[in-house]
């Protein structure tokens, strides 16, 4: 775009990014550099140019993650309650059966 004179005045070309290892980005990788973006584009989108919008997006994502975690924990709570209810029922049945067995075993031994 710069060579074709279609880029804004004063535009700085981005640093070349090697294709090898493109998916193994580091915090210090050149892809994160936004040199030349500031001031060149008067109508830049708010998510790019406005820091408060970027912070708002991050906070919105954090709220979304919290809501997702709350739903997950709610499902886990329901499953745990159902499991405990079944275990409690099994214990009650076992105790009742043990009491009956004790009664029947005592009668059989006594006779």
DSSP file (Angstrom, degrees, kcal/mol; ACC not computed):
  #  RESIDUE AA STRUCTURE BP1 BP2  ACC     N-H-->O    O-->H-N    N-H-->O    O-->H-N    TCO  KAPPA ALPHA  PHI   PSI    X-CA   Y-CA   Z-CA
    1    1 A X      >       0   0    0      0, 0.0     5,-2.8     0, 0.0     6,-1.0   0.000 360.0 360.0 360.0 -38.8    0.0    0.0    0.0
    2    2 A X  T > 5 +     0   0    0      1,-0.2     3,-1.3     4,-0.2     5,-0.1   0.928 360.0  48.7 -65.3 -44.1    2.9    2.4    0.8
    3    3 A X  T 3 5S+     0   0    0      1,-0.3    -1,-0.2     2,-0.1     0, 0.0   0.811 111.8  49.3 -66.4 -29.4    4.6    1.7   -2.5
    4    4 A X  T 3 5S-     0   0    0      0, 0.0    -1,-0.3     0, 0.0    -2,-0.2   0.431 112.2-121.9 -87.8   1.0    1.3    2.2   -4.4
    5    5 A X  T < 5S+     0   0    0     -3,-1.3    -3,-0.2    -4,-0.3    -2,-0.1   0.821  82.9 115.6  60.8  33.9    0.8    5.5   -2.5
    6    6 A X      < +     0   0    0     -5,-2.8    -4,-0.2     2,-0.1     2,-0.2   0.424  50.4  90.7-107.3  -3.3   -2.5    4.3   -1.1
    7    7 A X  S    S-     0   0    0     -6,-1.0     3,-0.1     1,-0.1     4,-0.1  -0.579  90.5 -90.5 -89.5 155.6   -1.5    4.2    2.5
    8    8 A X    >   -     0   0    0     -2,-0.2     3,-1.8     1,-0.1    -1,-0.1  -0.251  56.0 -85.9 -60.2 152.9   -1.9    7.3    4.8
    9    9 A X  T 3  S+     0   0    0      1,-0.3    -1,-0.1    31,-0.1    -7,-0.0  -0.358 115.8  20.2 -60.7 137.6    0.9    9.7    4.9
   10   10 A X  T 3  S+     0   0    0      1,-0.3    -1,-0.3    -3,-0.1    -2,-0.1   0.529  85.7 157.5  80.9   6.3    3.6    8.7    7.5
   11   11 A X    <   -     0   0    0     -3,-1.8     2,-0.5    29,-0.1    -1,-0.3  -0.377  31.1-148.1 -65.3 141.3    2.5    5.1    7.5
   12   12 A X        -     0   0    0     24,-0.2     2,-0.1    23,-0.1    -1,-0.0  -0.946  16.8-121.8-112.4 128.7    5.1    2.7    8.7
   13   13 A X        -     0   0    0     -2,-0.5     3,-0.1     1,-0.1    22,-0.0  -0.400  33.0-107.5 -68.7 145.8    5.1   -0.8    7.2
   14   14 A X        -     0   0    0      1,-0.1     2,-0.1    -2,-0.1    -1,-0.1  -0.316  39.0 -95.0 -68.6 156.1    4.9   -3.6    9.8
   15   15 A X        -     0   0    0     15,-0.2    -1,-0.1     1,-0.1     2,-0.1  -0.472  48.7-100.6 -68.4 141.1    7.9   -5.8   10.5
   16   16 A X        -     0   0    0     -2,-0.1     2,-0.6    -3,-0.1    14,-0.1  -0.382  32.8-146.0 -64.4 140.5    8.0   -9.0    8.5
   17   17 A X        -     0   0    0     -3,-0.1     2,-0.1    -2,-0.1     5,-0.1  -0.940  15.8-126.0-110.1 120.9    6.8  -12.0   10.4
   18   18 A X        -     0   0    0     -2,-0.6     0, 0.0     1,-0.1     0, 0.0  -0.408   9.5-139.9 -66.2 139.0    8.5  -15.3    9.5
   19   19 A X  S >  S+     0   0    0      2,-0.1     3,-1.4    -2,-0.1     2,-0.5   0.777  81.0  90.4 -71.8 -24.9    6.1  -18.0    8.5
   20   20 A X  T 3  S+     0   0    0      1,-0.3    -2,-0.1     2,-0.1     4,-0.0  -0.601 103.4   6.7 -73.6 124.0    8.1  -20.6   10.4
   21   21 A X  T >  S+     0   0    0     -2,-0.5     3,-1.7     2,-0.0    -1,-0.3   0.695  81.1 143.4  80.3  20.1    6.8  -20.8   14.0
   22   22 A X  T <  S+     0   0    0     -3,-1.4     3,-0.3     1,-0.3    -2,-0.1   0.804  73.6  49.9 -63.3 -28.4    3.8  -18.4   13.4
   23   23 A X  T 3  S+     0   0    0      1,-0.2    -1,-0.3    -4,-0.2     2,-0.0   0.336  98.3  69.6 -93.0   7.9    1.6  -20.5   15.7
   24   24 A X  S <  S+     0   0    0     -3,-1.7    -1,-0.2     2,-0.0    -2,-0.1  -0.432  75.1 172.3-116.5  55.3    4.3  -20.5   18.5
   25   25 A X        -     0   0    0     -3,-0.3     2,-0.3    -2,-0.0    -3,-0.1  -0.335  16.9-155.8 -71.3 145.4    3.9  -16.8   19.3
   26   26 A X    >   -     0   0    0     -2,-0.1     3,-1.8     1,-0.1    -1,-0.0  -0.737  32.7-106.5-112.8 163.4    5.7  -15.3   22.2
   27   27 A X  T 3  S+     0   0    0      1,-0.3     5,-0.1    -2,-0.3    -1,-0.1   0.829 122.9  48.4 -58.6 -31.8    4.8  -12.1   24.2
   28   28 A X  T 3  S+     0   0    0      3,-0.0    -1,-0.3     4,-0.0     5,-0.0   0.310  82.7 130.5 -93.7   8.6    7.7  -10.4   22.5
   29   29 A X    X   -     0   0    0     -3,-1.8     3,-1.4     1,-0.1     4,-0.2  -0.281  67.6-121.2 -63.8 149.6    6.9  -11.5   19.0
   30   30 A X  G >  S+     0   0    0      1,-0.3     3,-1.6     2,-0.2   -15,-0.2   0.711 104.2  77.1 -63.6 -21.0    6.8   -8.8   16.3
   31   31 A X  G 3  S+     0   0    0      1,-0.3    -1,-0.3   -17,-0.1   -14,-0.0   0.783  90.1  56.1 -63.2 -24.5    3.2   -9.6   15.5
   32   32 A X  G <  S+     0   0    0     -3,-1.4     2,-0.3    -5,-0.1    -1,-0.3   0.550  82.0 106.6 -84.3  -7.9    2.1   -7.7   18.7
   33   33 A X    <   -     0   0    0     -3,-1.6   -18,-0.1    -4,-0.2    -5,-0.0  -0.565  46.5-173.6 -74.7 130.0    3.8   -4.5   17.7
   34   34 A X    >>  +     0   0    0     -2,-0.3     3,-1.9   -20,-0.1     4,-0.6  -0.123  24.2 156.4-114.6  36.5    1.4   -1.8   16.6
   35   35 A X  T 34  +     0   0    0      1,-0.3   -23,-0.1     2,-0.1   -20,-0.1  -0.414  68.0  19.9 -62.0 130.6    4.0    0.7   15.4
   36   36 A X  T 34 S+     0   0    0     -2,-0.1    -1,-0.3     2,-0.1   -24,-0.2   0.320  98.1  95.5  93.4  -8.4    2.5    3.1   12.9
   37   37 A X  T <>  +     0   0    0     -3,-1.9     4,-0.9     3,-0.1     3,-0.5   0.808  62.4  88.3 -83.3 -29.5   -1.1    2.5   13.8
   38   38 A X  T  < S-     0   0    0     -4,-0.6    -2,-0.1     1,-0.2     4,-0.1  -0.536 106.5  -4.1 -74.4 127.0   -1.4    5.4   16.2
   39   39 A X  T  4 S+     0   0    0     -2,-0.4    -1,-0.2     2,-0.3     3,-0.1   0.212 110.7  91.5  82.5 -16.2   -2.4    8.6   14.5
   40   40 A X  T  4 S+     0   0    0     -3,-0.5     2,-0.7     1,-0.2    -2,-0.1   0.843  84.4  48.7 -79.7 -33.4   -2.4    7.2   11.0
   41   41 A X    ><  -     0   0    0     -4,-0.9     3,-1.2     1,-0.2    -2,-0.3  -0.874  61.5-173.8-114.2 102.2   -6.0    6.2   10.8
   42   42 A X  T 3  S+     0   0    0     -2,-0.7    -1,-0.2     1,-0.3    -2,-0.1   0.791  87.6  45.7 -65.9 -26.4   -8.4    8.9   12.0
   43   43 A X  T 3  S+     0   0    0      2,-0.0    -1,-0.3     6,-0.0     3,-0.1  -0.196  79.4 155.9-109.4  40.9  -11.4    6.6   11.8
   44   44 A X    <   -     0   0    0     -3,-1.2     5,-0.1     1,-0.1     6,-0.0  -0.364  53.0 -95.8 -65.8 145.6   -9.9    3.6   13.5
   45   45 A X    >>  -     0   0    0      1,-0.1     4,-2.5     4,-0.1     3,-1.5  -0.288  31.1-117.9 -61.9 149.6  -12.4    1.2   15.1
   46   46 A X  H 3> S+     0   0    0      1,-0.3     4,-2.4     2,-0.2     8,-0.3   0.839 112.6  60.8 -60.2 -35.3  -13.0    1.8   18.8
   47   47 A X  H 34 S+     0   0    0      1,-0.2    -1,-0.3     2,-0.2    -2,-0.1   0.743 115.2  35.7 -65.7 -20.3  -11.7   -1.6   19.8
   48   48 A X  H <4 S+     0   0    0     -3,-1.5    -2,-0.2     5,-0.0    -1,-0.2   0.815 128.5  30.2 -97.0 -38.9   -8.4   -0.7   18.3
   49   49 A X  H  < S+     0   0    0     -4,-2.5     2,-0.7     1,-0.1    -3,-0.2   0.738 103.9  72.4 -98.8 -24.7   -8.0    3.0   19.1
   50   50 A X     X  -     0   0    0     -4,-2.4     4,-2.0    -5,-0.3     3,-0.3  -0.836  56.6-162.5-104.7 116.0   -9.9    3.5   22.4
   51   51 A X  H  > S+     0   0    0     -2,-0.7     4,-2.5     1,-0.2     5,-0.2   0.862  92.0  55.4 -62.4 -37.2   -8.3    2.1   25.5
   52   52 A X  H  > S+     0   0    0      1,-0.2     4,-2.2     2,-0.2    -1,-0.2   0.859 106.9  50.6 -67.0 -33.6  -11.5    2.3   27.5
   53   53 A X  H  > S+     0   0    0     -3,-0.3     4,-2.4    -7,-0.3    -1,-0.2   0.912 110.2  49.8 -67.7 -42.2  -13.3    0.2   24.9
   54   54 A X  H  X S+     0   0    0     -4,-2.0     4,-2.2    -8,-0.3    -2,-0.2   0.911 111.9  47.9 -62.2 -42.0  -10.5   -2.4   25.0
   55   55 A X  H  X S+     0   0    0     -4,-2.5     4,-2.5     1,-0.2    -1,-0.2   0.905 110.6  52.5 -64.4 -40.2  -10.7   -2.5   28.8
   56   56 A X  H  X S+     0   0    0     -4,-2.2     4,-2.6     2,-0.2    -2,-0.2   0.891 108.0  50.8 -61.7 -40.1  -14.5   -2.9   28.5
   57   57 A X  H  X S+     0   0    0     -4,-2.4     4,-2.5     2,-0.2    -1,-0.2   0.926 110.5  49.2 -63.4 -44.7  -14.1   -5.8   26.2
   58   58 A X  H  X S+     0   0    0     -4,-2.2     4,-2.1     1,-0.2    -2,-0.2   0.917 113.0  47.1 -61.4 -42.7  -11.7   -7.5   28.6
   59   59 A X  H  X S+     0   0    0     -4,-2.5     4,-2.4     2,-0.2    -1,-0.2   0.888 110.5  52.3 -66.5 -38.6  -14.1   -7.0   31.5
   60   60 A X  H  X S+     0   0    0     -4,-2.6     4,-2.4     1,-0.2    -2,-0.2   0.907 109.7  49.3 -63.4 -41.2  -17.0   -8.3   29.4
   61   61 A X  H  X S+     0   0    0     -4,-2.5     4,-2.5     2,-0.2    -2,-0.2   0.891 109.7  51.8 -63.6 -39.3  -15.0  -11.4   28.6
   62   62 A X  H  X S+     0   0    0     -4,-2.1     4,-2.4     2,-0.2    -2,-0.2   0.910 109.9  48.7 -64.2 -41.9  -14.2  -11.9   32.3
   63   63 A X  H  X S+     0   0    0     -4,-2.4     4,-2.7     2,-0.2    -2,-0.2   0.917 110.7  51.4 -62.8 -42.8  -17.9  -11.6   33.2
   64   64 A X  H  X S+     0   0    0     -4,-2.4     4,-2.4     1,-0.2    -2,-0.2   0.916 110.4  48.6 -59.5 -43.4  -18.8  -14.1   30.4
   65   65 A X  H  X S+     0   0    0     -4,-2.5     4,-2.5     2,-0.2    -1,-0.2   0.896 110.9  50.7 -64.2 -40.1  -16.1  -16.5   31.9
   66   66 A X  H  X S+     0   0    0     -4,-2.4     4,-2.4     2,-0.2    -2,-0.2   0.920 111.0  48.3 -63.7 -43.5  -17.6  -16.0   35.4
   67   67 A X  H  X S+     0   0    0     -4,-2.7     4,-2.2     2,-0.2    -2,-0.2   0.903 111.6  50.1 -63.1 -40.8  -21.1  -16.8   34.2
   68   68 A X  H  X S+     0   0    0     -4,-2.4     4,-2.2     1,-0.2    -2,-0.2   0.917 111.5  48.0 -62.5 -43.9  -19.9  -19.8   32.3
   69   69 A X  H  X S+     0   0    0     -4,-2.5     4,-2.7     1,-0.2    -2,-0.2   0.878 109.4  53.6 -64.8 -38.3  -18.1  -21.0   35.5
   70   70 A X  H  X S+     0   0    0     -4,-2.4     4,-2.2     2,-0.2    -1,-0.2   0.912 109.4  47.9 -63.6 -42.4  -21.2  -20.4   37.6
   71   71 A X  H  X S+     0   0    0     -4,-2.2     4,-2.3     2,-0.2    -2,-0.2   0.915 112.3  49.8 -63.0 -42.3  -23.3  -22.5   35.2
   72   72 A X  H  X S+     0   0    0     -4,-2.2     4,-2.3     1,-0.2    -2,-0.2   0.923 112.1  47.0 -62.9 -44.3  -20.7  -25.3   35.3
   73   73 A X  H  X S+     0   0    0     -4,-2.7     4,-2.5     2,-0.2    -1,-0.2   0.855 109.4  54.6 -66.8 -34.8  -20.6  -25.2   39.1
   74   74 A X  H  X S+     0   0    0     -4,-2.2     4,-2.2     2,-0.2    -1,-0.2   0.923 109.7  46.8 -64.1 -44.0  -24.4  -25.3   39.3
   75   75 A X  H  X S+     0   0    0     -4,-2.3     4,-2.4     1,-0.2    -2,-0.2   0.921 112.5  50.4 -62.0 -43.2  -24.5  -28.4   37.1
   76   76 A X  H  X S+     0   0    0     -4,-2.3     4,-2.5     1,-0.2    -2,-0.2   0.886 109.0  52.0 -62.9 -39.0  -21.8  -30.0   39.3
   77   77 A X  H  X S+     0   0    0     -4,-2.5     4,-2.6     2,-0.2    -1,-0.2   0.921 109.7  49.2 -62.7 -44.5  -23.7  -29.1   42.4
   78   78 A X  H  X S+     0   0    0     -4,-2.2     4,-2.4     2,-0.2    -2,-0.2   0.913 111.8  48.5 -61.5 -43.2  -26.9  -30.8   41.0
   79   79 A X  H  X S+     0   0    0     -4,-2.4     4,-2.6     1,-0.2    -1,-0.2   0.914 111.8  49.4 -64.4 -42.6  -24.9  -33.9   40.1
   80   80 A X  H  X S+     0   0    0     -4,-2.5     4,-2.9     2,-0.2    -2,-0.2   0.906 110.9  49.8 -63.3 -41.5  -23.3  -34.1   43.5
   81   81 A X  H  X S+     0   0    0     -4,-2.6     4,-2.3     2,-0.2    -2,-0.2   0.904 112.1  47.7 -64.1 -40.8  -26.7  -33.7   45.2
   82   82 A X  H  X S+     0   0    0     -4,-2.4     4,-2.1     2,-0.2    -2,-0.2   0.925 113.2  48.3 -64.8 -43.6  -28.2  -36.4   43.1
   83   83 A X  H  X S+     0   0    0     -4,-2.6     4,-2.4     1,-0.2    -2,-0.2   0.933 112.7  47.8 -61.5 -46.3  -25.2  -38.7   43.8
   84   84 A X  H  X S+     0   0    0     -4,-2.9     4,-2.9     1,-0.2    -1,-0.2   0.879 108.8  54.8 -64.7 -37.4  -25.4  -38.0   47.6
   85   85 A X  H  X S+     0   0    0     -4,-2.3     4,-2.2     2,-0.2    -1,-0.2   0.916 110.4  45.7 -60.6 -43.8  -29.1  -38.7   47.6
   86   86 A X  H  X S+     0   0    0     -4,-2.1     4,-2.3     2,-0.2    -2,-0.2   0.899 113.5  49.4 -66.3 -41.0  -28.6  -42.1   46.0
   87   87 A X  H  X S+     0   0    0     -4,-2.4     4,-2.4     2,-0.2    -2,-0.2   0.918 110.8  50.1 -63.7 -42.5  -25.8  -42.9   48.4
   88   88 A X  H  X S+     0   0    0     -4,-2.9     4,-2.5     1,-0.2    -2,-0.2   0.907 110.3  49.8 -62.9 -42.2  -27.9  -41.8   51.4
   89   89 A X  H  X S+     0   0    0     -4,-2.2     4,-2.4     2,-0.2    -1,-0.2   0.906 110.2  51.1 -62.0 -42.0  -30.8  -44.0   50.1
   90   90 A X  H  X S+     0   0    0     -4,-2.3     4,-2.5     2,-0.2    -2,-0.2   0.895 110.3  49.0 -62.8 -40.7  -28.3  -47.0   49.7
   91   91 A X  H  X S+     0   0    0     -4,-2.4     4,-2.7     2,-0.2    -2,-0.2   0.916 110.9  50.1 -65.4 -42.8  -27.1  -46.5   53.3
   92   92 A X  H  X S+     0   0    0     -4,-2.5     4,-2.3     2,-0.2    -2,-0.2   0.916 112.5  46.9 -62.5 -42.9  -30.6  -46.3   54.7
   93   93 A X  H  X S+     0   0    0     -4,-2.4     4,-2.8     2,-0.2    -1,-0.2   0.910 112.6  50.0 -64.0 -42.7  -31.5  -49.5   52.8
   94   94 A X  H  X S+     0   0    0     -4,-2.5     4,-2.6     2,-0.2    -2,-0.2   0.902 111.3  48.5 -63.8 -41.2  -28.3  -51.2   54.0
   95   95 A X  H  X S+     0   0    0     -4,-2.7     4,-2.2     2,-0.2    -1,-0.2   0.909 113.2  47.3 -65.3 -41.3  -29.0  -50.2   57.6
   96   96 A X  H  X S+     0   0    0     -4,-2.3     4,-2.2     2,-0.2    -2,-0.2   0.926 114.2  47.1 -65.0 -43.8  -32.6  -51.4   57.4
   97   97 A X  H  X S+     0   0    0     -4,-2.8     4,-2.7     1,-0.2    -2,-0.2   0.886 110.7  52.2 -64.8 -38.3  -31.4  -54.7   55.9
   98   98 A X  H  X S+     0   0    0     -4,-2.6     4,-2.3     2,-0.2    -1,-0.2   0.892 109.2  50.2 -65.7 -38.9  -28.7  -55.0   58.5
   99   99 A X  H  X S+     0   0    0     -4,-2.2     4,-2.0     2,-0.2    -2,-0.2   0.916 112.8  45.9 -64.9 -43.1  -31.3  -54.6   61.3
  100  100 A X  H  X S+     0   0    0     -4,-2.2     4,-3.0     2,-0.2     5,-0.2   0.900 112.3  51.1 -65.5 -41.3  -33.6  -57.2   59.8
  101  101 A X  H  X S+     0   0    0     -4,-2.7     4,-3.4     1,-0.2     5,-0.3   0.904 109.1  51.1 -62.9 -41.2  -30.6  -59.6   59.3
  102  102 A X  H  X S+     0   0    0     -4,-2.3     4,-2.0     2,-0.2    -1,-0.2   0.908 112.4  46.8 -62.3 -41.9  -29.6  -59.1   62.9
  103  103 A X  H  X S+     0   0    0     -4,-2.0     4,-1.9     2,-0.2    -2,-0.2   0.949 117.5  41.4 -65.3 -48.9  -33.2  -59.9   64.0
  104  104 A X  H  X S+     0   0    0     -4,-3.0     4,-2.4     1,-0.2    -2,-0.2   0.895 114.3  51.9 -66.9 -40.4  -33.4  -63.0   61.7
  105  105 A X  H  X S+     0   0    0     -4,-3.4     4,-2.3    -5,-0.2    -1,-0.2   0.895 109.5  50.7 -63.2 -38.9  -29.9  -64.2   62.5
  106  106 A X  H  X S+     0   0    0     -4,-2.0     4,-2.1    -5,-0.3    -1,-0.2   0.897 111.0  48.0 -66.3 -41.2  -30.7  -63.9   66.3
  107  107 A X  H  X S+     0   0    0     -4,-1.9     4,-1.9     2,-0.2    -2,-0.2   0.924 112.9  48.3 -65.7 -43.8  -33.9  -66.0   65.9
  108  108 A X  H  < S+     0   0    0     -4,-2.4    -2,-0.2     1,-0.2    -1,-0.2   0.910 113.8  45.9 -64.2 -43.3  -32.1  -68.7   63.8
  109  109 A X  H  < S+     0   0    0     -4,-2.3    -1,-0.2     1,-0.2    -2,-0.2   0.888 112.1  52.2 -67.5 -39.0  -29.2  -69.0   66.3
  110  110 A X  H  <        0   0    0     -4,-2.1    -1,-0.2     1,-0.3    -2,-0.2   0.847 360.0 360.0 -67.7 -35.1  -31.6  -69.0   69.3
  111  111 A X     <        0   0    0     -4,-1.9    -1,-0.3    -5,-0.1    -2,-0.2   0.499 360.0 360.0 -77.0 360.0  -33.7  -71.9   67.9
